[in-house]
Amino acid sequence: VSGEGEAFAKPDIANFSFTIEEEAKIVADAQKAVDEKTKKALEFLKKSGVEEKDFKTVSYQIYPSYEYTDSVICNQWGCPPQREPNIVGYKVSQTIEVKIRKIEKAGDLLSGIGEVGVMNLSGLNFSVDNEDEIQSAAREEAIDKAEKKAKKLAGQLGVRLVRIVNFSESGSYPPIFYGKGVAGAAYGVGGDVAESVSVAPGETRAVSNVSITYEIR
C-alpha cells in the first residue's frame, strides 16, 4: 500500500549571497580593493544583527584579464591572421553567503548591502531551519494514510495484517524563492537600490510518499 502526506511551515530563515569583484593591473591592488569593500559589507551585516557564524566566504577567485592583438604569422601554408592574448590585469572576486534568522529584516539587508556598493546579489530564498521536523510531519501523515488503506483492504479481502516486511519513502522539500518585489534589487537591475525591498516569504511545503509492504494471513 502507498500513502502521501504533506506538511506546511512558515519559513524562519532566509539566505542570499553577494559577490564583490575588482580589477587592477597587479593582483595585490585588486585584492586590496575587494578586501576594503568586503569589510564595509560585513560591518554593515554585523551592525544589522547578523552574527559572524551566519556569513561565510564560499568562493575566492583570481584570474587574469586579457586583451587580444591581431598579428600575422607565416608558415608553409600561408600567412593566416592570429589573435594573441596579452595579460592587461587581474580580476579578484569573493562570494559571501549570508543566513538571515530574522527574515523580517531581509528587505532592509538587501537594500543596505546595495548602499555600501555591493550590487551583484543572488538569492533570496526562504526555508525552515529545522527541515527534519516538517519532513517528519509529512511522513507521519503518509504512514497514517497507508495504514488506514491497508486495514480497509485487509477487511475487504478477509485477511489479517501480520507485520510490515518492507518500507520505502520518497519526498520533496522545495525551497521558497524571493517574491516579485525583490527581483530588481537582488540582481542590480536598473542601477539604483530601493529604500526598502519588499519580500514575500510564502510557505514551505514538504511532501512524503511512502510504500509499505505487509505480510498477511
Phi and psi restraints in degrees (value plus and minus 20) as a CYANA .aco file:
   2 SER   PHI    -150.4  -110.4
   2 SER   PSI     139.9   179.9
   3 GLY   PHI    -173.5  -133.5
   3 GLY   PSI     128.8   168.8
   4 GLU   PHI    -143.9  -103.9
   4 GLU   PSI     116.0   156.0
   5 GLY   PHI    -152.4  -112.4
   5 GLY   PSI     136.4   176.4
   6 GLU   PHI    -162.5  -122.5
   6 GLU   PSI     133.5   173.5
   7 ALA   PHI    -161.3  -121.3
   7 ALA   PSI     128.8   168.8
   8 PHE   PHI    -143.7  -103.7
   8 PHE   PSI     128.4   168.4
   9 ALA   PHI    -170.4  -130.4
   9 ALA   PSI     127.8   167.8
  10 LYS   PHI     -99.0   -59.0
  10 LYS   PSI     108.1   148.1
  11 PRO   PHI     -77.7   -37.7
  11 PRO   PSI     121.7   161.7
  12 ASP   PHI    -141.4  -101.4
  12 ASP   PSI     -20.4    19.6
  13 ILE   PHI    -158.7  -118.7
  13 ILE   PSI     135.9   175.9
  14 ALA   PHI    -153.0  -113.0
  14 ALA   PSI     131.1   171.1
  15 ASN   PHI    -152.7  -112.7
  15 ASN   PSI     122.3   162.3
  16 PHE   PHI    -171.3  -131.3
  16 PHE   PSI     147.3   187.3
  17 SER   PHI    -155.9  -115.9
  17 SER   PSI     137.5   177.5
  18 PHE   PHI    -160.2  -120.2
  18 PHE   PSI     130.4   170.4
  19 THR   PHI    -141.2  -101.2
  19 THR   PSI     112.3   152.3
  20 ILE   PHI    -130.7   -90.7
  20 ILE   PSI     106.0   146.0
  21 GLU   PHI    -152.2  -112.2
  21 GLU   PSI     113.4   153.4
  22 GLU   PHI    -156.5  -116.5
  22 GLU   PSI     133.9   173.9
  23 GLU   PHI    -148.2  -108.2
  23 GLU   PSI     120.4   160.4
  24 ALA   PHI    -172.9  -132.9
  24 ALA   PSI     148.8   188.8
  25 LYS   PHI     -89.5   -49.5
  25 LYS   PSI     -51.3   -11.3
  26 ILE   PHI    -141.3  -101.3
  26 ILE   PSI     133.0   173.0
  27 VAL   PHI     -80.9   -40.9
  27 VAL   PSI     -62.7   -22.7
  28 ALA   PHI     -79.1   -39.1
  28 ALA   PSI     -59.9   -19.9
  29 ASP   PHI     -87.6   -47.6
  29 ASP   PSI     -59.8   -19.8
  30 ALA   PHI     -86.1   -46.1
  30 ALA   PSI     -60.2   -20.2
  31 GLN   PHI     -83.9   -43.9
  31 GLN   PSI     -60.6   -20.6
  32 LYS   PHI     -83.3   -43.3
  32 LYS   PSI     -62.0   -22.0
  33 ALA   PHI     -84.9   -44.9
  33 ALA   PSI     -62.0   -22.0
  34 VAL   PHI     -84.5   -44.5
  34 VAL   PSI     -62.4   -22.4
  35 ASP   PHI     -82.5   -42.5
  35 ASP   PSI     -62.2   -22.2
  36 GLU   PHI     -84.3   -44.3
  36 GLU   PSI     -63.8   -23.8
  37 LYS   PHI     -90.0   -50.0
  37 LYS   PSI     -55.7   -15.7
  38 THR   PHI     -84.5   -44.5
  38 THR   PSI     -61.7   -21.7
  39 LYS   PHI     -81.5   -41.5
  39 LYS   PSI     -59.6   -19.6
  40 LYS   PHI     -83.9   -43.9
  40 LYS   PSI     -62.6   -22.6
  41 ALA   PHI     -85.3   -45.3
  41 ALA   PSI     -64.8   -24.8
  42 LEU   PHI     -88.7   -48.7
  42 LEU   PSI     -55.1   -15.1
  43 GLU   PHI     -84.9   -44.9
  43 GLU   PSI     -59.5   -19.5
  44 PHE   PHI     -82.9   -42.9
  44 PHE   PSI     -63.2   -23.2
  45 LEU   PHI     -81.8   -41.8
  45 LEU   PSI     -63.2   -23.2
  46 LYS   PHI     -86.3   -46.3
  46 LYS   PSI     -60.3   -20.3
  47 LYS   PHI     -86.6   -46.6
  47 LYS   PSI     -44.9    -4.9
  48 SER   PHI    -106.7   -66.7
  48 SER   PSI     -17.5    22.5
  49 GLY   PHI      78.8   118.8
  49 GLY   PSI     -14.8    25.2
  50 VAL   PHI    -103.8   -63.8
  50 VAL   PSI     103.0   143.0
  51 GLU   PHI     -95.4   -55.4
  51 GLU   PSI     134.4   174.4
  52 GLU   PHI     -79.5   -39.5
  52 GLU   PSI     -51.2   -11.2
  53 LYS   PHI     -88.3   -48.3
  53 LYS   PSI     -34.4     5.6
  54 ASP   PHI    -121.4   -81.4
  54 ASP   PSI      -9.6    30.4
  55 PHE   PHI    -159.2  -119.2
  55 PHE   PSI     122.5   162.5
  56 LYS   PHI    -172.4  -132.4
  56 LYS   PSI     133.1   173.1
  57 THR   PHI     -98.8   -58.8
  57 THR   PSI     103.7   143.7
  58 VAL   PHI    -127.9   -87.9
  58 VAL   PSI     -31.0     9.0
  59 SER   PHI    -178.1  -138.1
  59 SER   PSI     117.3   157.3
  60 TYR   PHI    -161.3  -121.3
  60 TYR   PSI      97.1   137.1
  61 GLN   PHI    -149.1  -109.1
  61 GLN   PSI     124.7   164.7
  62 ILE   PHI    -149.8  -109.8
  62 ILE   PSI     106.0   146.0
  63 TYR   PHI    -169.3  -129.3
  63 TYR   PSI     130.6   170.6
  64 PRO   PHI     -96.8   -56.8
  64 PRO   PSI     133.9   173.9
  65 SER   PHI    -125.2   -85.2
  65 SER   PSI     117.5   157.5
  66 TYR   PHI    -137.0   -97.0
  66 TYR   PSI     130.2   170.2
  67 GLU   PHI    -143.1  -103.1
  67 GLU   PSI     124.8   164.8
  68 TYR   PHI    -131.2   -91.2
  68 TYR   PSI     113.0   153.0
  69 THR   PHI    -134.7   -94.7
  69 THR   PSI     124.8   164.8
  70 ASP   PHI    -106.0   -66.0
  70 ASP   PSI     118.2   158.2
  71 SER   PHI    -167.3  -127.3
  71 SER   PSI     145.9   185.9
  72 VAL   PHI    -141.6  -101.6
  72 VAL   PSI     103.6   143.6
  73 ILE   PHI    -140.3  -100.3
  73 ILE   PSI      99.9   139.9
  74 CYS   PHI    -109.9   -69.9
  74 CYS   PSI     122.9   162.9
  75 ASN   PHI    -162.4  -122.4
  75 ASN   PSI    -189.0  -149.0
  76 GLN   PHI     -87.4   -47.4
  76 GLN   PSI     -35.4     4.6
  77 TRP   PHI    -119.6   -79.6
  77 TRP   PSI     -20.4    19.6
  78 GLY   PHI     112.6   152.6
  78 GLY   PSI    -176.3  -136.3
  79 CYS   PHI    -147.1  -107.1
  79 CYS   PSI      52.7    92.7
  80 PRO   PHI     -91.9   -51.9
  80 PRO   PSI     126.0   166.0
  81 PRO   PHI     -90.4   -50.4
  81 PRO   PSI     125.3   165.3
  82 GLN   PHI    -146.0  -106.0
  82 GLN   PSI     130.3   170.3
  83 ARG   PHI    -134.7   -94.7
  83 ARG   PSI      95.6   135.6
  84 GLU   PHI    -121.3   -81.3
  84 GLU   PSI     107.8   147.8
  85 PRO   PHI     -99.1   -59.1
  85 PRO   PSI     118.2   158.2
  86 ASN   PHI    -147.4  -107.4
  86 ASN   PSI     109.5   149.5
  87 ILE   PHI     -94.2   -54.2
  87 ILE   PSI     103.5   143.5
  88 VAL   PHI    -134.2   -94.2
  88 VAL   PSI     -23.9    16.1
  89 GLY   PHI     152.2   192.2
  89 GLY   PSI    -190.8  -150.8
  90 TYR   PHI    -158.1  -118.1
  90 TYR   PSI     123.0   163.0
  91 LYS   PHI    -128.8   -88.8
  91 LYS   PSI     116.0   156.0
  92 VAL   PHI    -142.7  -102.7
  92 VAL   PSI     110.3   150.3
  93 SER   PHI    -153.5  -113.5
  93 SER   PSI     124.0   164.0
  94 GLN   PHI    -154.0  -114.0
  94 GLN   PSI     109.9   149.9
  95 THR   PHI    -131.3   -91.3
  95 THR   PSI     109.5   149.5
  96 ILE   PHI    -140.5  -100.5
  96 ILE   PSI     113.4   153.4
  97 GLU   PHI    -122.0   -82.0
  97 GLU   PSI     115.8   155.8
  98 VAL   PHI    -144.2  -104.2
  98 VAL   PSI     114.4   154.4
  99 LYS   PHI    -128.0   -88.0
  99 LYS   PSI     108.6   148.6
 100 ILE   PHI    -128.7   -88.7
 100 ILE   PSI      96.7   136.7
 101 ARG   PHI    -109.2   -69.2
 101 ARG   PSI     -38.9     1.1
 102 LYS   PHI    -130.0   -90.0
 102 LYS   PSI      68.1   108.1
 103 ILE   PHI     -87.5   -47.5
 103 ILE   PSI     -35.6     4.4
 104 GLU   PHI     -87.0   -47.0
 104 GLU   PSI     -35.5     4.5
 105 LYS   PHI    -115.5   -75.5
 105 LYS   PSI     -18.5    21.5
 106 ALA   PHI     -78.5   -38.5
 106 ALA   PSI     -64.5   -24.5
 107 GLY   PHI     -82.0   -42.0
 107 GLY   PSI     -64.1   -24.1
 108 ASP   PHI     -84.7   -44.7
 108 ASP   PSI     -57.3   -17.3
 109 LEU   PHI     -86.5   -46.5
 109 LEU   PSI     -61.4   -21.4
 110 LEU   PHI     -83.9   -43.9
 110 LEU   PSI     -65.4   -25.4
 111 SER   PHI     -89.4   -49.4
 111 SER   PSI     -55.7   -15.7
 112 GLY   PHI     -87.2   -47.2
 112 GLY   PSI     -59.3   -19.3
 113 ILE   PHI     -80.5   -40.5
 113 ILE   PSI     -58.1   -18.1
 114 GLY   PHI     -84.5   -44.5
 114 GLY   PSI     -54.3   -14.3
 115 GLU   PHI     -88.8   -48.8
 115 GLU   PSI     -44.8    -4.8
 116 VAL   PHI    -110.8   -70.8
 116 VAL   PSI      -9.7    30.3
 117 GLY   PHI      79.9   119.9
 117 GLY   PSI     -14.3    25.7
 118 VAL   PHI    -118.9   -78.9
 118 VAL   PSI      93.7   133.7
 119 MET   PHI    -135.4   -95.4
 119 MET   PSI     -34.0     6.0
 120 ASN   PHI    -109.6   -69.6
 120 ASN   PSI      58.9    98.9
 121 LEU   PHI    -124.1   -84.1
 121 LEU   PSI     132.7   172.7
 122 SER   PHI    -161.9  -121.9
 122 SER   PSI     139.3   179.3
 123 GLY   PHI      92.1   132.1
 123 GLY   PSI    -170.7  -130.7
 124 LEU   PHI    -112.5   -72.5
 124 LEU   PSI     117.5   157.5
 125 ASN   PHI    -149.2  -109.2
 125 ASN   PSI     130.4   170.4
 126 PHE   PHI    -133.7   -93.7
 126 PHE   PSI     128.0   168.0
 127 SER   PHI    -179.1  -139.1
 127 SER   PSI    -199.2  -159.2
 128 VAL   PHI    -125.1   -85.1
 128 VAL   PSI     125.1   165.1
 129 ASP   PHI     -88.2   -48.2
 129 ASP   PSI     -58.7   -18.7
 130 ASN   PHI    -123.1   -83.1
 130 ASN   PSI      65.3   105.3
 131 GLU   PHI     -87.4   -47.4
 131 GLU   PSI     -52.4   -12.4
 132 ASP   PHI     -82.3   -42.3
 132 ASP   PSI     -54.4   -14.4
 133 GLU   PHI     -86.2   -46.2
 133 GLU   PSI     -66.3   -26.3
 134 ILE   PHI     -91.3   -51.3
 134 ILE   PSI     -54.5   -14.5
 135 GLN   PHI     -88.2   -48.2
 135 GLN   PSI     -55.8   -15.8
 136 SER   PHI     -85.0   -45.0
 136 SER   PSI     -58.1   -18.1
 137 ALA   PHI     -85.2   -45.2
 137 ALA   PSI     -59.6   -19.6
 138 ALA   PHI     -86.3   -46.3
 138 ALA   PSI     -59.8   -19.8
 139 ARG   PHI     -85.4   -45.4
 139 ARG   PSI     -60.3   -20.3
 140 GLU   PHI     -81.2   -41.2
 140 GLU   PSI     -62.2   -22.2
 141 GLU   PHI     -86.0   -46.0
 141 GLU   PSI     -60.8   -20.8
 142 ALA   PHI     -84.1   -44.1
 142 ALA   PSI     -62.3   -22.3
 143 ILE   PHI     -85.6   -45.6
 143 ILE   PSI     -61.5   -21.5
 144 ASP   PHI     -80.8   -40.8
 144 ASP   PSI     -62.5   -22.5
 145 LYS   PHI     -85.4   -45.4
 145 LYS   PSI     -60.6   -20.6
 146 ALA   PHI     -85.5   -45.5
 146 ALA   PSI     -61.0   -21.0
 147 GLU   PHI     -84.0   -44.0
 147 GLU   PSI     -62.6   -22.6
 148 LYS   PHI     -83.6   -43.6
 148 LYS   PSI     -59.0   -19.0
 149 LYS   PHI     -85.1   -45.1
 149 LYS   PSI     -60.8   -20.8
 150 ALA   PHI     -84.3   -44.3
 150 ALA   PSI     -63.5   -23.5
 151 LYS   PHI     -85.0   -45.0
 151 LYS   PSI     -61.0   -21.0
 152 LYS   PHI     -84.7   -44.7
 152 LYS   PSI     -63.6   -23.6
 153 LEU   PHI     -86.2   -46.2
 153 LEU   PSI     -58.5   -18.5
 154 ALA   PHI     -83.2   -43.2
 154 ALA   PSI     -60.0   -20.0
 155 GLY   PHI     -85.1   -45.1
 155 GLY   PSI     -59.5   -19.5
 156 GLN   PHI     -86.8   -46.8
 156 GLN   PSI     -53.0   -13.0
 157 LEU   PHI    -109.4   -69.4
 157 LEU   PSI     -31.2     8.8
 158 GLY   PHI      53.5    93.5
 158 GLY   PSI      13.6    53.6
 159 VAL   PHI    -141.9  -101.9
 159 VAL   PSI     151.4   191.4
 160 ARG   PHI    -139.2   -99.2
 160 ARG   PSI     116.0   156.0
 161 LEU   PHI     -95.6   -55.6
 161 LEU   PSI     107.7   147.7
 162 VAL   PHI    -117.8   -77.8
 162 VAL   PSI     -79.8   -39.8
 163 ARG   PHI    -181.6  -141.6
 163 ARG   PSI     143.5   183.5
 164 ILE   PHI    -105.0   -65.0
 164 ILE   PSI     109.2   149.2
 165 VAL   PHI    -131.4   -91.4
 165 VAL   PSI     -31.8     8.2
 166 ASN   PHI    -178.6  -138.6
 166 ASN   PSI     124.4   164.4
 167 PHE   PHI    -163.6  -123.6
 167 PHE   PSI     116.3   156.3
 168 SER   PHI    -163.3  -123.3
 168 SER   PSI     135.4   175.4
 169 GLU   PHI    -162.9  -122.9
 169 GLU   PSI     123.2   163.2
 170 SER   PHI    -156.7  -116.7
 170 SER   PSI     135.4   175.4
 171 GLY   PHI    -188.1  -148.1
 171 GLY   PSI    -192.7  -152.7
 172 SER   PHI    -167.7  -127.7
 172 SER   PSI     131.8   171.8
 173 TYR   PHI    -159.6  -119.6
 173 TYR   PSI      55.6    95.6
 174 PRO   PHI     -92.5   -52.5
 174 PRO   PSI     118.5   158.5
 175 PRO   PHI     -94.2   -54.2
 175 PRO   PSI     137.5   177.5
 176 ILE   PHI    -123.0   -83.0
 176 ILE   PSI     103.6   143.6
 177 PHE   PHI    -114.5   -74.5
 177 PHE   PSI     153.5   193.5
 178 TYR   PHI     -80.3   -40.3
 178 TYR   PSI     134.2   174.2
 179 GLY   PHI    -101.2   -61.2
 179 GLY   PSI     154.9   194.9
 180 LYS   PHI     -80.1   -40.1
 180 LYS   PSI     -53.8   -13.8
 181 GLY   PHI     -83.7   -43.7
 181 GLY   PSI     -41.7    -1.7
 182 VAL   PHI    -119.5   -79.5
 182 VAL   PSI     -28.7    11.3
 183 ALA   PHI     -79.1   -39.1
 183 ALA   PSI     -68.3   -28.3
 184 GLY   PHI     -83.4   -43.4
 184 GLY   PSI     -66.8   -26.8
 185 ALA   PHI     -89.4   -49.4
 185 ALA   PSI     -55.6   -15.6
 186 ALA   PHI     -83.6   -43.6
 186 ALA   PSI     -50.2   -10.2
 187 TYR   PHI    -130.8   -90.8
 187 TYR   PSI     -10.2    29.8
 188 GLY   PHI      50.4    90.4
 188 GLY   PSI       4.3    44.3
 189 VAL   PHI     -91.2   -51.2
 189 VAL   PSI     110.3   150.3
 190 GLY   PHI      70.3   110.3
 190 GLY   PSI     -36.3     3.7
 191 GLY   PHI      71.5   111.5
 191 GLY   PSI     -54.4   -14.4
 192 ASP   PHI    -113.3   -73.3
 192 ASP   PSI     135.8   175.8
 193 VAL   PHI    -132.1   -92.1
 193 VAL   PSI     112.3   152.3
 194 ALA   PHI     -86.7   -46.7
 194 ALA   PSI     130.3   170.3
 195 GLU   PHI     -81.2   -41.2
 195 GLU   PSI     -58.9   -18.9
 196 SER   PHI    -164.1  -124.1
 196 SER   PSI     100.7   140.7
 197 VAL   PHI    -107.2   -67.2
 197 VAL   PSI     107.9   147.9
 198 SER   PHI    -106.4   -66.4
 198 SER   PSI     116.5   156.5
 199 VAL   PHI    -146.9  -106.9
 199 VAL   PSI     134.0   174.0
 200 ALA   PHI    -147.0  -107.0
 200 ALA   PSI      74.4   114.4
 201 PRO   PHI     -81.0   -41.0
 201 PRO   PSI     -52.7   -12.7
 202 GLY   PHI      48.7    88.7
 202 GLY   PSI    -167.2  -127.2
 203 GLU   PHI    -159.3  -119.3
 203 GLU   PSI     119.1   159.1
 204 THR   PHI    -111.8   -71.8
 204 THR   PSI     114.5   154.5
 205 ARG   PHI    -141.6  -101.6
 205 ARG   PSI     108.9   148.9
 206 ALA   PHI    -133.4   -93.4
 206 ALA   PSI     120.3   160.3
 207 VAL   PHI    -144.8  -104.8
 207 VAL   PSI     118.0   158.0
 208 SER   PHI    -149.2  -109.2
 208 SER   PSI     109.2   149.2
 209 ASN   PHI    -137.6   -97.6
 209 ASN   PSI      98.6   138.6
 210 VAL   PHI    -135.1   -95.1
 210 VAL   PSI     132.0   172.0
 211 SER   PHI    -150.1  -110.1
 211 SER   PSI     103.9   143.9
 212 ILE   PHI    -142.0  -102.0
 212 ILE   PSI     109.9   149.9
 213 THR   PHI    -127.5   -87.5
 213 THR   PSI     106.9   146.9
 214 TYR   PHI    -128.8   -88.8
 214 TYR   PSI     127.6   167.6
 215 GLU   PHI    -106.9   -66.9
 215 GLU   PSI     114.8   154.8
 216 ILE   PHI    -143.5  -103.5
 216 ILE   PSI     138.9   178.9
